[in-house]
C-alpha cells in the first residue's frame, strides 16, 4: 500500500492538499503533522472532518501532540501507525503517549548518532525512512547499523516513509523534480518494506499520484 499524503510546512499547504484530495475523490491518505503547531493542527483536523477522507493509516506526529489527538485520529480515521523521531526518546516525549506505545514507529536520522535512550523494543517498531536509510547505507553509519542489526525481527518493519534521494549529495529530498530521485529504491533490501508506505513529499497530490504509478511499476520490476 502506497499512500499519497497531506504534507506541508504551514496549515495552508496542508489545507490545499486536502482540497486536492477531495477533487480526486481519494478516501485514504497519509498525514504529516511534523511542522504544525497546535493551532494549525486544529485547522487541519477541522478540514479533515469536512472532507470525505475515511482512513489515515499513518500519521507522522510531533513532540507537542497530546494523547487526545492520537485517540481522535485512531478513532475517527483508523490511524494505526504513529511515526516519531529519535529525539522523542531523548526528550522523553513518548512518556505522554503511554497506551499508544505499540502504535509508535521510529524514524531514524542519518547523523551517525543513536542516543542510549533510543529503544525500538519499547514501541511497535521502525518507520523506515527509505531515503534516510539509503544515506546511512552509503556511509555505513550508526543509524543504518541500528536498523540493519534488527533485520531478522519482522514485526519491527511495519511501515515506511518514501521520499527521494540525491546521489550527488547523499541526501534525501522532499520535493521531487525528477522521477530518477526514486530509482535508489531498486537497491534497497526487501526486509525494509512495511505493509504501509506513505509518500513524504511536498509535491501536490496530482504529482504524488504520478509518483505512485511510477513507484508501483518500479517496484514490480524490482521483484
C-alpha positions in Angstrom: 0.0 0.0 0.0 1.5 3.3 -1.1 -0.4 6.4 0.2 -0.4 9.9 -1.2 0.0 12.2 1.8 -1.1 15.5 3.3 2.1 17.4 3.9 3.2 21.0 4.4 5.2 23.4 6.5 2.1 25.5 7.1 -1.6 24.8 7.7 -2.3 26.5 4.3 -0.2 24.0 2.4 -1.9 21.1 4.1 -5.4 22.5 3.5 -4.6 23.0 -0.2 -3.7 19.3 -0.4 -7.0 18.3 1.4 -8.9 20.2 -1.3 -6.9 18.4 -4.0 -7.7 15.1 -2.4 -11.4 16.0 -2.5 -11.1 16.7 -6.2 -9.5 13.3 -6.9 -12.0 11.6 -4.5 -9.3 9.9 -2.5 -10.5 8.3 0.7 -7.3 7.0 2.2 -4.1 9.1 2.8 -1.0 9.6 5.0 -0.8 12.7 7.2 2.4 14.5 8.2 2.0 17.0 11.1 5.7 17.4 11.9 5.8 21.2 11.1 2.4 22.2 12.6 1.8 23.7 16.0 -1.4 23.1 17.9 -3.5 26.0 16.4 -2.6 24.9 12.8 -3.2 21.2 13.6 -6.8 22.2 14.7 -7.3 23.8 11.3 -6.2 20.6 9.6 -8.5 18.5 11.8 -11.4 20.7 11.0 -10.8 20.4 7.3 -10.4 16.7 7.5 -13.8 16.3 9.3 -15.4 18.4 6.5 -13.8 16.1 3.9 -14.6 12.7 2.5 -11.4 11.2 3.8 -12.2 8.0 5.6 -8.9 6.5 6.6 -5.5 7.8 7.6 -3.4 4.7 8.4 -0.2 6.6 9.0 0.3 9.8 10.9 3.7 11.5 11.4 3.3 13.2 14.8 5.3 15.9 16.6 6.5 16.3 20.1 3.7 18.5 21.4 0.8 16.4 20.3 -1.4 15.1 23.1 -2.7 11.6 23.7 -6.1 13.1 23.0 -5.1 13.9 19.4 -3.8 10.4 18.9 -7.1 9.0 20.2 -9.1 11.2 17.9 -7.0 10.1 14.8 -7.3 6.5 15.8 -11.0 6.5 16.4 -12.1 8.8 13.6 -9.6 7.7 10.9 -8.4 4.3 12.0 -4.8 5.6 12.4 -2.6 2.6 13.2 1.0 3.8 12.6 2.1 7.0 14.5 5.6 7.8 13.5 8.1 9.6 15.7 11.8 10.7 15.7 14.8 9.6 17.8 14.5 13.0 19.6 11.2 11.9 21.1 13.1 9.3 23.1 15.8 11.7 24.0 13.3 14.3 25.3 11.0 11.7 26.9 8.1 12.8 24.8 6.9 9.2 24.5 6.0 9.2 28.2 2.9 11.2 27.5 1.8 8.7 24.8 1.6 5.8 27.2 -1.1 3.4 26.0 0.0 4.0 22.4 3.4 2.5 22.6 2.6 -0.4 20.3 1.4 2.1 17.7 4.5 4.2 17.7 7.1 3.6 15.0 10.6 5.1 15.0 12.1 7.1 12.1 15.9 7.1 12.4 18.1 10.1 11.4 21.3 9.7 9.3 23.5 11.8 11.6 25.7 8.8 12.7 24.4 9.1 16.3 22.0 7.0 18.2 21.2 8.1 21.8 21.3 5.4 24.5 17.7 6.4 25.3 16.5 5.2 21.9 14.9 1.8 22.4 12.8 0.5 19.5 11.9 -2.6 21.5 9.7 -0.4 23.7 7.4 0.5 20.8 5.9 -1.0 17.7 9.0 -0.9 15.6 10.5 1.2 12.8 9.0 3.5 10.3 11.9 3.2 7.9 12.5 6.5 6.1 13.9 4.8 3.0 15.9 7.8 1.8 17.4 8.3 5.3 18.4 4.7 5.3 20.0 5.0 1.8 22.1 7.8 3.1 23.1 5.7 6.1 23.9 2.7 3.8 26.3 4.9 1.8 28.1 5.9 4.9 27.6 2.6 6.8 26.8 4.8 9.8 25.4 4.0 13.3 21.8 4.8 12.3 22.0 2.2 9.5 23.6 -0.3 11.8 20.8 0.1 14.4 18.2 -0.8 11.9 20.2 -3.4 9.9 21.1 -5.4 13.1 17.4 -5.9 13.7 16.5 -7.1 10.2 15.5 -10.6 11.4 12.7 -9.2 13.6 10.0 -9.0 11.0 7.4 -7.3 13.3 9.6 -4.2 13.5 9.2 -3.4 9.8 5.6 -2.5 9.6 5.6 0.9 7.8 7.8 3.2 5.8 8.2 6.8 4.6 9.1 7.2 1.0 10.8 10.3 -0.5 13.6 11.0 -2.9 17.4 10.6 -2.7 20.1 12.8 -4.4 23.2 10.7 -5.0 25.5 13.6 -5.8 24.9 14.9 -2.2 23.9 11.7 -0.5 20.9 13.4 1.0 17.1 13.0 1.0 14.8 15.3 -0.9 11.1 16.0 -0.1 10.4 18.0 -3.3 10.7 15.7 -6.3 11.8 17.3 -9.5 12.9 14.2 -11.3 11.5 10.6 -11.1 15.1 9.4 -11.0 15.1 10.6 -7.4 13.2 7.4 -6.7 15.5 5.0 -8.5 17.6 4.3 -5.4 14.7 2.1 -4.2 16.0 -0.6 -6.6 19.0 -1.0 -4.3 17.0 -1.3 -1.0 16.7 -4.7 0.8 13.3 -6.3 0.8 13.0 -6.5 4.6 12.6 -2.7 4.8 9.2 -2.6 3.1 6.3 -2.4 5.5 2.7 -3.0 4.9 2.0 0.7 4.8 4.2 3.1 2.8 3.4 6.8 2.8 4.9 9.3 0.4 6.6 12.1 2.3 7.0 14.8 -0.3 5.8 18.4 -0.6 4.6 18.0 -4.2 0.9 18.5 -5.0 -1.4 15.5 -4.9 -1.7 15.5 -8.7 2.1 14.9 -8.9 2.1 12.4 -6.0 -0.4 10.2 -7.9 2.0 10.2 -10.9 4.8 9.2 -8.5 2.7 6.4 -7.1 2.2 5.0 -10.6 5.9 5.2 -11.3 6.8 3.6 -8.0 4.4 0.7 -8.4 5.9 0.0 -11.8 9.5 0.4 -10.4 8.9 -2.0 -7.5 7.2 -4.6 -9.7 10.3 -4.5 -11.9 12.5 -4.9 -8.8 10.6 -8.1 -7.8 
